[in-house]
């Protein structure tokens, strides 16, 4: 099982965030939570997640 954002191998399945069948590791989840809309990383994560994350929230 791999994180869809950083492609890291997640050993602990229980800590993975599951969004629409895609897994996000706790590191990426923490980054997303901390991101501000004006942060350089924001677009990267938003683009990577928009098909799963924002749909899941809607
Ligand atoms: Zn990750």
PDB file of the backbone (N, CA, C, O) and the ligand in Angstrom, with CONECT records:
HET     ZN  A 101       1
ATOM      1  N   UNK A   1       0.834  -1.187   0.000  1.00  0.00           N
ATOM      2  CA  UNK A   1       0.000   0.000   0.000  1.00  0.00           C
ATOM      3  C   UNK A   1       0.878   1.249   0.000  1.00  0.00           C
ATOM      4  O   UNK A   1       1.819   1.357   0.786  1.00  0.00           O
ATOM      5  N   UNK A   2       0.564   2.181  -0.880  1.00  0.00           N
ATOM      6  CA  UNK A   2       1.366   3.389  -0.976  1.00  0.00           C
ATOM      7  C   UNK A   2       0.501   4.631  -0.827  1.00  0.00           C
ATOM      8  O   UNK A   2      -0.674   4.653  -1.192  1.00  0.00           O
ATOM      9  N   UNK A   3       1.127   5.659  -0.280  1.00  0.00           N
ATOM     10  CA  UNK A   3       0.483   6.961  -0.203  1.00  0.00           C
ATOM     11  C   UNK A   3       0.352   7.533  -1.615  1.00  0.00           C
ATOM     12  O   UNK A   3       1.311   7.489  -2.385  1.00  0.00           O
ATOM     13  N   UNK A   4      -0.809   8.064  -1.962  1.00  0.00           N
ATOM     14  CA  UNK A   4      -0.999   8.587  -3.317  1.00  0.00           C
ATOM     15  C   UNK A   4      -0.234   9.886  -3.540  1.00  0.00           C
ATOM     16  O   UNK A   4      -0.029  10.289  -4.685  1.00  0.00           O
ATOM     17  N   UNK A   5       0.182  10.536  -2.486  1.00  0.00           N
ATOM     18  CA  UNK A   5       0.874  11.819  -2.636  1.00  0.00           C
ATOM     19  C   UNK A   5       2.378  11.672  -2.686  1.00  0.00           C
ATOM     20  O   UNK A   5       3.022  12.199  -3.593  1.00  0.00           O
ATOM     21  N   UNK A   6       2.944  10.968  -1.734  1.00  0.00           N
ATOM     22  CA  UNK A   6       4.403  10.873  -1.683  1.00  0.00           C
ATOM     23  C   UNK A   6       4.889   9.482  -2.089  1.00  0.00           C
ATOM     24  O   UNK A   6       6.095   9.243  -2.148  1.00  0.00           O
ATOM     25  N   UNK A   7       3.970   8.571  -2.369  1.00  0.00           N
ATOM     26  CA  UNK A   7       4.309   7.209  -2.798  1.00  0.00           C
ATOM     27  C   UNK A   7       5.145   6.459  -1.784  1.00  0.00           C
ATOM     28  O   UNK A   7       5.812   5.482  -2.124  1.00  0.00           O
ATOM     29  N   UNK A   8       5.116   6.908  -0.544  1.00  0.00           N
ATOM     30  CA  UNK A   8       5.837   6.165   0.473  1.00  0.00           C
ATOM     31  C   UNK A   8       5.082   4.865   0.776  1.00  0.00           C
ATOM     32  O   UNK A   8       3.867   4.775   0.599  1.00  0.00           O
ATOM     33  N   UNK A   9       5.814   3.896   1.221  1.00  0.00           N
ATOM     34  CA  UNK A   9       5.177   2.657   1.638  1.00  0.00           C
ATOM     35  C   UNK A   9       4.665   2.813   3.056  1.00  0.00           C
ATOM     36  O   UNK A   9       5.419   3.158   3.966  1.00  0.00           O
ATOM     37  N   UNK A  10       3.414   2.563   3.234  1.00  0.00           N
ATOM     38  CA  UNK A  10       2.835   2.704   4.562  1.00  0.00           C
ATOM     39  C   UNK A  10       2.782   1.350   5.233  1.00  0.00           C
ATOM     40  O   UNK A  10       2.154   0.411   4.745  1.00  0.00           O
ATOM     41  N   UNK A  11       3.449   1.277   6.352  1.00  0.00           N
ATOM     42  CA  UNK A  11       3.519   0.012   7.067  1.00  0.00           C
ATOM     43  C   UNK A  11       2.305  -0.155   7.967  1.00  0.00           C
ATOM     44  O   UNK A  11       1.737  -1.240   8.093  1.00  0.00           O
ATOM     45  N   UNK A  12       1.935   0.936   8.578  1.00  0.00           N
ATOM     46  CA  UNK A  12       0.827   0.877   9.525  1.00  0.00           C
ATOM     47  C   UNK A  12      -0.481   1.277   8.840  1.00  0.00           C
ATOM     48  O   UNK A  12      -0.780   2.464   8.706  1.00  0.00           O
ATOM     49  N   UNK A  13      -1.232   0.312   8.424  1.00  0.00           N
ATOM     50  CA  UNK A  13      -2.476   0.573   7.704  1.00  0.00           C
ATOM     51  C   UNK A  13      -3.475   1.355   8.538  1.00  0.00           C
ATOM     52  O   UNK A  13      -4.255   2.150   8.013  1.00  0.00           O
ATOM     53  N   UNK A  14      -3.443   1.122   9.826  1.00  0.00           N
ATOM     54  CA  UNK A  14      -4.462   1.726  10.685  1.00  0.00           C
ATOM     55  C   UNK A  14      -4.346   3.240  10.755  1.00  0.00           C
ATOM     56  O   UNK A  14      -5.316   3.939  11.046  1.00  0.00           O
ATOM     57  N   UNK A  15      -3.130   3.740  10.479  1.00  0.00           N
ATOM     58  CA  UNK A  15      -2.932   5.185  10.566  1.00  0.00           C
ATOM     59  C   UNK A  15      -3.136   5.889   9.236  1.00  0.00           C
ATOM     60  O   UNK A  15      -3.073   7.117   9.165  1.00  0.00           O
ATOM     61  N   UNK A  16      -3.377   5.131   8.197  1.00  0.00           N
ATOM     62  CA  UNK A  16      -3.556   5.746   6.887  1.00  0.00           C
ATOM     63  C   UNK A  16      -4.938   6.363   6.769  1.00  0.00           C
ATOM     64  O   UNK A  16      -5.939   5.784   7.190  1.00  0.00           O
ATOM     65  N   UNK A  17      -4.964   7.544   6.191  1.00  0.00           N
ATOM     66  CA  UNK A  17      -6.234   8.188   5.899  1.00  0.00           C
ATOM     67  C   UNK A  17      -6.771   7.618   4.592  1.00  0.00           C
ATOM     68  O   UNK A  17      -6.068   7.603   3.581  1.00  0.00           O
ATOM     69  N   UNK A  18      -7.984   7.160   4.611  1.00  0.00           N
ATOM     70  CA  UNK A  18      -8.567   6.564   3.423  1.00  0.00           C
ATOM     71  C   UNK A  18      -9.600   7.521   2.832  1.00  0.00           C
ATOM     72  O   UNK A  18     -10.599   7.864   3.464  1.00  0.00           O
ATOM     73  N   UNK A  19      -9.321   7.938   1.602  1.00  0.00           N
ATOM     74  CA  UNK A  19     -10.227   8.865   0.925  1.00  0.00           C
ATOM     75  C   UNK A  19     -10.626   8.265  -0.413  1.00  0.00           C
ATOM     76  O   UNK A  19      -9.800   8.148  -1.318  1.00  0.00           O
ATOM     77  N   UNK A  20     -11.841   7.900  -0.535  1.00  0.00           N
ATOM     78  CA  UNK A  20     -12.357   7.361  -1.799  1.00  0.00           C
ATOM     79  C   UNK A  20     -11.522   6.199  -2.316  1.00  0.00           C
ATOM     80  O   UNK A  20     -11.300   6.069  -3.520  1.00  0.00           O
ATOM     81  N   UNK A  21     -11.067   5.364  -1.406  1.00  0.00           N
ATOM     82  CA  UNK A  21     -10.297   4.209  -1.805  1.00  0.00           C
ATOM     83  C   UNK A  21      -8.817   4.481  -2.000  1.00  0.00           C
ATOM     84  O   UNK A  21      -8.060   3.569  -2.331  1.00  0.00           O
ATOM     85  N   UNK A  22      -8.387   5.739  -1.796  1.00  0.00           N
ATOM     86  CA  UNK A  22      -6.976   6.085  -1.903  1.00  0.00           C
ATOM     87  C   UNK A  22      -6.416   6.322  -0.516  1.00  0.00           C
ATOM     88  O   UNK A  22      -7.102   6.837   0.367  1.00  0.00           O
ATOM     89  N   UNK A  23      -5.177   5.944  -0.336  1.00  0.00           N
ATOM     90  CA  UNK A  23      -4.562   6.074   0.970  1.00  0.00           C
ATOM     91  C   UNK A  23      -3.634   7.279   1.035  1.00  0.00           C
ATOM     92  O   UNK A  23      -2.873   7.550   0.106  1.00  0.00           O
ATOM     93  N   UNK A  24      -3.711   7.985   2.139  1.00  0.00           N
ATOM     94  CA  UNK A  24      -2.828   9.126   2.378  1.00  0.00           C
ATOM     95  C   UNK A  24      -2.149   8.896   3.715  1.00  0.00           C
ATOM     96  O   UNK A  24      -2.805   8.633   4.723  1.00  0.00           O
ATOM     97  N   UNK A  25      -0.818   9.000   3.713  1.00  0.00           N
ATOM     98  CA  UNK A  25      -0.086   8.734   4.942  1.00  0.00           C
ATOM     99  C   UNK A  25      -0.282   9.870   5.941  1.00  0.00           C
ATOM    100  O   UNK A  25      -0.710  10.968   5.582  1.00  0.00           O
ATOM    101  N   UNK A  26       0.033   9.590   7.172  1.00  0.00           N
ATOM    102  CA  UNK A  26      -0.180  10.579   8.224  1.00  0.00           C
ATOM    103  C   UNK A  26       0.693  11.813   8.017  1.00  0.00           C
ATOM    104  O   UNK A  26       0.307  12.916   8.404  1.00  0.00           O
ATOM    105  N   UNK A  27       1.862  11.636   7.412  1.00  0.00           N
ATOM    106  CA  UNK A  27       2.736  12.778   7.162  1.00  0.00           C
ATOM    107  C   UNK A  27       2.082  13.744   6.185  1.00  0.00           C
ATOM    108  O   UNK A  27       2.067  14.953   6.416  1.00  0.00           O
ATOM    109  N   UNK A  28       1.543  13.213   5.096  1.00  0.00           N
ATOM    110  CA  UNK A  28       0.889  14.063   4.107  1.00  0.00           C
ATOM    111  C   UNK A  28      -0.391  14.660   4.689  1.00  0.00           C
ATOM    112  O   UNK A  28      -0.706  15.824   4.443  1.00  0.00           O
ATOM    113  N   UNK A  29      -1.100  13.889   5.434  1.00  0.00           N
ATOM    114  CA  UNK A  29      -2.320  14.415   6.044  1.00  0.00           C
ATOM    115  C   UNK A  29      -2.000  15.606   6.940  1.00  0.00           C
ATOM    116  O   UNK A  29      -2.694  16.622   6.915  1.00  0.00           O
ATOM    117  N   UNK A  30      -0.948  15.468   7.725  1.00  0.00           N
ATOM    118  CA  UNK A  30      -0.555  16.558   8.619  1.00  0.00           C
ATOM    119  C   UNK A  30      -0.149  17.794   7.834  1.00  0.00           C
ATOM    120  O   UNK A  30      -0.456  18.919   8.227  1.00  0.00           O
ATOM    121  N   UNK A  31       0.544  17.578   6.719  1.00  0.00           N
ATOM    122  CA  UNK A  31       0.963  18.707   5.880  1.00  0.00           C
ATOM    123  C   UNK A  31      -0.253  19.411   5.294  1.00  0.00           C
ATOM    124  O   UNK A  31      -0.319  20.640   5.272  1.00  0.00           O
ATOM    125  N   UNK A  32      -1.191  18.641   4.829  1.00  0.00           N
ATOM    126  CA  UNK A  32      -2.388  19.210   4.217  1.00  0.00           C
ATOM    127  C   UNK A  32      -3.154  20.052   5.234  1.00  0.00           C
ATOM    128  O   UNK A  32      -3.623  21.149   4.932  1.00  0.00           O
ATOM    129  N   UNK A  33      -3.264  19.523   6.422  1.00  0.00           N
ATOM    130  CA  UNK A  33      -3.999  20.222   7.459  1.00  0.00           C
ATOM    131  C   UNK A  33      -3.347  21.568   7.787  1.00  0.00           C
ATOM    132  O   UNK A  33      -4.026  22.555   8.068  1.00  0.00           O
ATOM    133  N   UNK A  34      -2.010  21.581   7.743  1.00  0.00           N
ATOM    134  CA  UNK A  34      -1.283  22.800   8.095  1.00  0.00           C
ATOM    135  C   UNK A  34      -1.186  23.799   6.955  1.00  0.00           C
ATOM    136  O   UNK A  34      -0.891  24.972   7.181  1.00  0.00           O
ATOM    137  N   UNK A  35      -1.429  23.348   5.741  1.00  0.00           N
ATOM    138  CA  UNK A  35      -1.216  24.216   4.582  1.00  0.00           C
ATOM    139  C   UNK A  35      -2.154  25.408   4.583  1.00  0.00           C
ATOM    140  O   UNK A  35      -3.324  25.314   4.953  1.00  0.00           O
ATOM    141  N   UNK A  36      -1.605  26.521   4.160  1.00  0.00           N
ATOM    142  CA  UNK A  36      -2.425  27.700   3.920  1.00  0.00           C
ATOM    143  C   UNK A  36      -2.595  27.859   2.414  1.00  0.00           C
ATOM    144  O   UNK A  36      -1.779  27.374   1.631  1.00  0.00           O
ATOM    145  N   UNK A  37      -3.631  28.522   2.034  1.00  0.00           N
ATOM    146  CA  UNK A  37      -3.937  28.633   0.607  1.00  0.00           C
ATOM    147  C   UNK A  37      -2.880  29.419  -0.153  1.00  0.00           C
ATOM    148  O   UNK A  37      -2.806  29.307  -1.377  1.00  0.00           O
ATOM    149  N   UNK A  38      -2.067  30.204   0.524  1.00  0.00           N
ATOM    150  CA  UNK A  38      -1.022  30.957  -0.159  1.00  0.00           C
ATOM    151  C   UNK A  38       0.344  30.284  -0.082  1.00  0.00           C
ATOM    152  O   UNK A  38       1.344  30.847  -0.529  1.00  0.00           O
ATOM    153  N   UNK A  39       0.385  29.094   0.477  1.00  0.00           N
ATOM    154  CA  UNK A  39       1.645  28.376   0.568  1.00  0.00           C
ATOM    155  C   UNK A  39       2.019  27.786  -0.787  1.00  0.00           C
ATOM    156  O   UNK A  39       1.154  27.319  -1.528  1.00  0.00           O
ATOM    157  N   UNK A  40       3.320  27.809  -1.109  1.00  0.00           N
ATOM    158  CA  UNK A  40       3.769  27.246  -2.394  1.00  0.00           C
ATOM    159  C   UNK A  40       3.365  25.792  -2.573  1.00  0.00           C
ATOM    160  O   UNK A  40       3.130  25.341  -3.694  1.00  0.00           O
ATOM    161  N   UNK A  41       3.286  25.073  -1.491  1.00  0.00           N
ATOM    162  CA  UNK A  41       2.968  23.657  -1.602  1.00  0.00           C
ATOM    163  C   UNK A  41       1.487  23.403  -1.833  1.00  0.00           C
ATOM    164  O   UNK A  41       1.085  22.311  -2.234  1.00  0.00           O
ATOM    165  N   UNK A  42       0.703  24.400  -1.582  1.00  0.00           N
ATOM    166  CA  UNK A  42      -0.741  24.190  -1.576  1.00  0.00           C
ATOM    167  C   UNK A  42      -1.247  23.679  -2.916  1.00  0.00           C
ATOM    168  O   UNK A  42      -2.029  22.730  -2.969  1.00  0.00           O
ATOM    169  N   UNK A  43      -0.798  24.309  -3.999  1.00  0.00           N
ATOM    170  CA  UNK A  43      -1.263  23.882  -5.317  1.00  0.00           C
ATOM    171  C   UNK A  43      -0.854  22.450  -5.622  1.00  0.00           C
ATOM    172  O   UNK A  43      -1.598  21.686  -6.237  1.00  0.00           O
ATOM    173  N   UNK A  44       0.356  22.104  -5.172  1.00  0.00           N
ATOM    174  CA  UNK A  44       0.828  20.742  -5.411  1.00  0.00           C
ATOM    175  C   UNK A  44      -0.102  19.732  -4.746  1.00  0.00           C
ATOM    176  O   UNK A  44      -0.512  18.741  -5.350  1.00  0.00           O
ATOM    177  N   UNK A  45      -0.414  20.008  -3.509  1.00  0.00           N
ATOM    178  CA  UNK A  45      -1.262  19.064  -2.794  1.00  0.00           C
ATOM    179  C   UNK A  45      -2.697  19.129  -3.275  1.00  0.00           C
ATOM    180  O   UNK A  45      -3.379  18.109  -3.370  1.00  0.00           O
ATOM    181  N   UNK A  46      -3.140  20.308  -3.573  1.00  0.00           N
ATOM    182  CA  UNK A  46      -4.514  20.466  -4.048  1.00  0.00           C
ATOM    183  C   UNK A  46      -4.704  19.722  -5.362  1.00  0.00           C
ATOM    184  O   UNK A  46      -5.705  19.034  -5.561  1.00  0.00           O
ATOM    185  N   UNK A  47      -3.726  19.870  -6.260  1.00  0.00           N
ATOM    186  CA  UNK A  47      -3.822  19.181  -7.534  1.00  0.00           C
ATOM    187  C   UNK A  47      -3.765  17.672  -7.360  1.00  0.00           C
ATOM    188  O   UNK A  47      -4.459  16.924  -8.049  1.00  0.00           O
ATOM    189  N   UNK A  48      -2.932  17.241  -6.433  1.00  0.00           N
ATOM    190  CA  UNK A  48      -2.805  15.811  -6.202  1.00  0.00           C
ATOM    191  C   UNK A  48      -4.044  15.214  -5.565  1.00  0.00           C
ATOM    192  O   UNK A  48      -4.336  14.028  -5.720  1.00  0.00           O
ATOM    193  N   UNK A  49      -4.753  16.041  -4.862  1.00  0.00           N
ATOM    194  CA  UNK A  49      -5.878  15.536  -4.087  1.00  0.00           C
ATOM    195  C   UNK A  49      -7.241  15.862  -4.677  1.00  0.00           C
ATOM    196  O   UNK A  49      -8.245  15.287  -4.256  1.00  0.00           O
ATOM    197  N   UNK A  50      -7.297  16.755  -5.624  1.00  0.00           N
ATOM    198  CA  UNK A  50      -8.593  17.332  -5.982  1.00  0.00           C
ATOM    199  C   UNK A  50      -9.603  16.285  -6.452  1.00  0.00           C
ATOM    200  O   UNK A  50     -10.813  16.455  -6.305  1.00  0.00           O
ATOM    201  N   UNK A  51      -9.078  15.204  -7.016  1.00  0.00           N
ATOM    202  CA  UNK A  51     -10.009  14.187  -7.508  1.00  0.00           C
ATOM    203  C   UNK A  51     -10.561  13.310  -6.399  1.00  0.00           C
ATOM    204  O   UNK A  51     -11.613  12.689  -6.556  1.00  0.00           O
ATOM    205  N   UNK A  52      -9.859  13.258  -5.286  1.00  0.00           N
ATOM    206  CA  UNK A  52     -10.303  12.382  -4.211  1.00  0.00           C
ATOM    207  C   UNK A  52     -10.685  13.155  -2.961  1.00  0.00           C
ATOM    208  O   UNK A  52     -11.712  12.886  -2.338  1.00  0.00           O
ATOM    209  N   UNK A  53      -9.838  14.128  -2.599  1.00  0.00           N
ATOM    210  CA  UNK A  53     -10.022  14.817  -1.334  1.00  0.00           C
ATOM    211  C   UNK A  53     -11.246  15.719  -1.366  1.00  0.00           C
ATOM    212  O   UNK A  53     -12.117  15.628  -0.501  1.00  0.00           O
ATOM    213  N   UNK A  54     -11.307  16.583  -2.359  1.00  0.00           N
ATOM    214  CA  UNK A  54     -12.395  17.552  -2.402  1.00  0.00           C
ATOM    215  C   UNK A  54     -13.709  16.874  -2.744  1.00  0.00           C
ATOM    216  O   UNK A  54     -14.768  17.289  -2.273  1.00  0.00           O
ATOM    217  N   UNK A  55     -13.646  15.854  -3.546  1.00  0.00           N
ATOM    218  CA  UNK A  55     -14.872  15.108  -3.833  1.00  0.00           C
ATOM    219  C   UNK A  55     -15.389  14.419  -2.575  1.00  0.00           C
ATOM    220  O   UNK A  55     -16.594  14.329  -2.337  1.00  0.00           O
ATOM    221  N   UNK A  56     -14.450  13.943  -1.790  1.00  0.00           N
ATOM    222  CA  UNK A  56     -14.842  13.238  -0.580  1.00  0.00           C
ATOM    223  C   UNK A  56     -15.492  14.174   0.424  1.00  0.00           C
ATOM    224  O   UNK A  56     -16.372  13.773   1.186  1.00  0.00           O
ATOM    225  N   UNK A  57     -15.045  15.432   0.418  1.00  0.00           N
ATOM    226  CA  UNK A  57     -15.601  16.393   1.369  1.00  0.00           C
ATOM    227  C   UNK A  57     -16.960  16.918   0.906  1.00  0.00           C
ATOM    228  O   UNK A  57     -17.773  17.348   1.724  1.00  0.00           O
ATOM    229  N   UNK A  58     -17.198  16.882  -0.379  1.00  0.00           N
ATOM    230  CA  UNK A  58     -18.424  17.456  -0.930  1.00  0.00           C
ATOM    231  C   UNK A  58     -19.632  16.585  -0.586  1.00  0.00           C
ATOM    232  O   UNK A  58     -20.757  16.910  -0.967  1.00  0.00           O
TER     233      UNK A  58
HETATM  234 ZN    ZN A 101       2.357  10.557   1.969  1.00  0.00          ZN
END
